[in-house]
């Protein structure tokens, strides 16, 4: 499912216009992004949790030259599915 298909699905399920569904989806995404930028988490009970994790600096290898490189430390966004979401997917 791509973004346009998701907007259509939200529109059909919520009885919103496609334009309103798109505005709602964009607002949700922006809210999650802003919260993660502050290194806080978004917890949606039953669905899952969006949070950030710190990755330490590590060594890697350039696949072309086989040269060893240093991959710098970074902060990455993570989604952890909730119990009810996992159960629904595994039906």
N, C-alpha and C positions, 0 to 999 in steps of 0.2 A: 504494500500500500504506500503510495506516495502522498505528498502534502495535499494535493488537490483532491485525491480520493478520500483522505481523512476529513477534509473540510466538508465534502459532500456527505459523508457518513454522520458527522456531528450535526450538520444541518437537518438531515432526515430524522435522526433520533431525538433532537431537541426542539424540532419545529421552528428553528431559527432560519433566517434567510442565509444564503451562502456567504454573503458579505458579513453578516453579524457573526457567523460561525468562524470566519477567517479572522475577524477582529478578536474574538474570544481566544482562539488558538494562539495568535500572536502575543496576546497579553499573558497567557499562561507561560509560553516559552520565555518571554522577556522576564517575567517574574522569577522563574527558576534560574535563569542565567544570572540575574542581579543578585539573588540570594547566594548562589555558589561563588560568585566573585568575592563576596564577603566571607567566604569560607564557613558558611552556615549550611544547614541541611534543610531539605524540604521533605517532610514525611507525610505521605498520604496513606493512612491506615487501610490495610487490605490490598492496596495497589503496590506501593513500594516507596523507596527512599532514594532521593537524589542527594549526593554528597560529593565532597572532594577528598582526594587522598594524595599524600606526598609521595613522590617517587624519588628515591635516592639516586645520586650520580652513579653510573655504572659503566662498565666497559662493554663495547660491542665490536662488531667486525663489519667492515665494508664488504658486501658480497662480491663486488667486482674485483677489487684489488687485494682482498683478504687482509688489508691493513687494519690494525686494531685502532679503534677510535674511542673517545670518551663521550658518553651520552650524558648531557647535563641533567641535574636534578630538575624536577618539574612537578606541577600540581595538575592532577587529572580529574575530570568529572567521572563519577561512577553512579550506576543505577543498580540498586539491590531490590529485586522483586519481593513483594510481600507474600505471606502465606496463602491468602485466598487467591491471589493472582497465579501463583505457582500451581495451586490445586486445579484451577480452571484450565490452565494450559495442559496439564497432565491428565485430564479426563479421559 
